[in-house]
Amino acid sequence: MGDSGVGKTDFCLSAIKKNHKVNPKPKPTIGIELYTINRTINNQFIKVGIWDYNGQVKYQGDEEENLKYMDAFVLVFDLSNRSTFESLTEWLKLAKSDEQNVMYMVVGTKSDLKRQVTSEEIAEFAKAIG
C-alpha cells in the first residue's frame, strides 16, 4: 500500500521475477493487480497472494472490506518524496485490523535518488507501528 508512483508494482514484480528490471516509465495500476508467488522453504510449500492496489485505494470505500482478510501489509513509499512517507500514516489507518497477527513491513523505494527521508525516521515509524 502506498501513494501512486512510489513503485509498488515494481516492488511486487521484483519479488516474483528473478531478473525483473525496473520500468522507468511504468503504466499506472488500474484497480488491483493480483500476483502469486509459489516457493518451497524448508521443505514446506508456501503460496503467497499479492494484491497490488493502485495508489488511490484510500479514496475507494469498497476496498476496505477486502483489507480485513489480509495477513500482512507492505507499506511502500518513495525515499525521494517526503510526502509519500508522511502519507503512510493514512495507509496504516486503512490497513489496521483488530487481528493481532497482522504483520507490517515498511519499504522505501527509489534509493538511487536524493533521499528526503532518513533511516532514523523510517526506523522510528516502523517501531511505532510495531
N, C-alpha and C positions, 0 to 999 in steps of 0.2 A: 504494500500500500504506500502511496505517496503521490505527490503532485505530478501533473503532466510534465513530461520531458525530463524526468530525473534519471531515466534509464532502467525502469522496472523490467521491460520486455527483454532488453539485452542481458540483464542480470539472470532472468529466467532461462533464456536460451543458452547462456554460458554454463548453467547448471546441467542442462540437458545434453548439449552438443560438446564433444571434446574439443573441437577446433573452431568454435564459434568466433567470428570476428565481429567486433562492434560496428554497427552500421552508423556512419557519420551523419546520414540523413534519414533517420527512421520514420516510418509512417506511424501516425498516432493509433493507439489501440481503440477500436470501436467496441464499446460494451465490455465484454470479458473474453479473454483468450484462455483456453484450458490446455494444460500440458500434463504429461505423465512421465515420471521417472521410475524406472524399474531397476533395482540394484539388489545384489546379494552381499550382505555384510555379516561377517562371522557365521557363514553358512545359513543365514536366515534371509529369505526373500522379503524385500520391502518395496511396496508400491506407494509412491507419493503423488498426489494430485496437486497441481499448482494452478491457482486461479490468478491470472494476471488482469487485475482491474485497471480500467482506464483511470486517469488522474482526476476525473470528475465524479467519481462514485460518491463522494461526500454530499453531492447535490442530488443524488438519486435515492429516494427513500426506500424503494423496493429492495435494494441490495442488502439492507441491514438484516433481513430475515436469513439470508444465506450465511452471513458472517457468524451467526451464533453457533454454527456447526463446525467451525474451523478449530483445529488443534494447535495451530501456530500461525503467527503473523510475521512477515518481514516488512519492517518499516524502512522505506528507501528514500534517501534524499540526495541532492546534488551538493557535493562538497564546495563547489564554486558558486553556489547560490544560497545565501543565508536564509532567505525566506522559506525555502523548501525544508530546511531543518526546523525552523520555527513552527511550521505547519504540522510537524509530526505530532504535536500535542492534540490537534484536532483529529488526525487519523487515528491516534490511540484511543480517543473517546469513542470513535466509531467501532473500533475493534474490541474494546473492553468487553469482557464477559464475566458472568458470575462464576463461570467454570474455573476452578482453582488450578487445573493442569494445563492451561493455555500458555504457550511459550511465545516470547517476543524476541526478534533479532533486529538490530539496527544496522543498516548498511549504507555507507556513504559511497557514491559513485563519482566518476569523473575526477579521479585523483591526479590526473595528468594536467589539470587546470589549476589556476591560482585559488588556493583554499580561502574560504571565508568562515570556516568552522574549524575550531581547534579540536585536537584529540581529547583534551581535557573536557571540553563541553560535551562531546559525544559520550565519553565515559560517565560523566555526571548524569546525563539524560538516561543512559542505559541503567545506571544504578537506581535512579529514581523510579523507573518502571518495573524494577525487579528482575 
